[in-house]
Amino acid sequence: MKIFLILVGCLAVALGVLGIFLPLLPTTPFLLLASACFARGSTRLHHWLLTNPMFGKYLRDYEDGKGIPLRGKVWTLVFMWASLGYSMWRVNKPWLQIMLPLIGGCVSIYLTRFVPTLRLPAK
């Protein structure tokens, strides 16, 4: 099981890094998935992810229950709904056109109601 978790975590990191450069591929969910997989599969890889200079702070804040910054939530929702809207427009299957906004709505509710908003100190 550990090998499976490590493989899924590595794939999630790769997709998350690709998401930095590809606008329709989300970064945050893949990195959160990688962190969860590594936490159960490899303490060394989990530590590497949490101490990564690019995205380690965001993952640590999330895992510590501090949440994610408001700006991150807003951008996540904007990009998610833009990509879902484009997908709903391009797909010709009615059941997908119904499922996509339902999934987006559930993710939006989870993000806005259950994930805390990190309060940054005033400057």
N, C-alpha and C positions, 0 to 999 in steps of 0.2 A: 504494500500500500504506500510506503514511503517513496518508493521509486516513481509510482504513478503521480503522487502529489508533487514531487520535484519536477517531473516532466510537464505537468499541467502548469506549474508555477513558471517554469522557463518559457513555455509557450506564451503565457499571459504577459510576461515581461517583454518578450519580443513584440507582441501585438501592441502593448502599451507604448513602447518606444516608437513603433511605426505610427501610432496615433498622434505622436507629437508633430509629425510631418504630413500626415494625411488627414484632412479636415473632417471626413465622415467616419473616421475610426476613433472611438473614444479611448482616451488614455487612462483616466481615473479608475473606471471599473476593472480594467485589466490589471492595474497595479494593485488594487485592493484584493482581487482574486489571487494574484501572485503572493501577496503578503500572507493571506490566509493559508494558502497551500504550503508556503515555506515555514510558517509557524508550526505546522503539524508534521512537516516532512524533513526539514533541515534547519537546525538552529543557525548554522553558519550562513546559509543563503538568506535566511530571514534577517540576520544581523547585517549582512551586506546591503540588503534592500533598505533597511531602516537607517543606515548610515550613509546611504548614497547622497552625494552633495546636490543632485538635481531634484529629487523628489522624496528624499528620506524624511524631511521635516513634515511634509504633508501627511505621510503615512503614520509617523509617530503621533502627530496631533490627533488623527482620526482614531488610532488604536488606544490612545490615552483618554478618549471620550470627549476631547475638546471640540471635535467636529472639523468642518472645513470652512474656509473664509467665504463671506457672502459673495465676493467677486467670483470665486470658483463655482459656487452654486448657480449663480446667474449664467455664467458662460456654459456650464454643463447643460442647463435647461435650454438655453438658446440653441446650442449646437444639436442637442438631442432632438428638439422639436423641428428644427430645420431639416435634419436628415430624415426624420420620420415623415415630415410633410412631403419631402421629395420622393421618398419611397412609396407613400400612399398614392401620389400622383402618377408614378411610373408603373406601379404594379396593376395588373388587370384582373386580379383575383379578389372578388368581393370579401371573402372570409379574411384575407390578409388586410384589406382596407379597414376591416372592423377590428382585427386583433392588434394592429400597430398602435392606434390611439389608446386602446385599453392598456397595453403594456406601458406606453408612454405615460399615461395617467397614473398608473401604479408606481412607476419610478418617480414621477414628480411628487406624488403624495409622500412616498418614503423619504425623498430628499428634503422636502420642505417641512415635514412634520416630525420625522424621527431622527434625522441626522442633525446634531447641534450645529449652530452657526458660530464659528470661531470669532470671538470679539478681539480685534486687534487693538493694541493700546493707541490712544490718541497722541498725535504728534504735536 
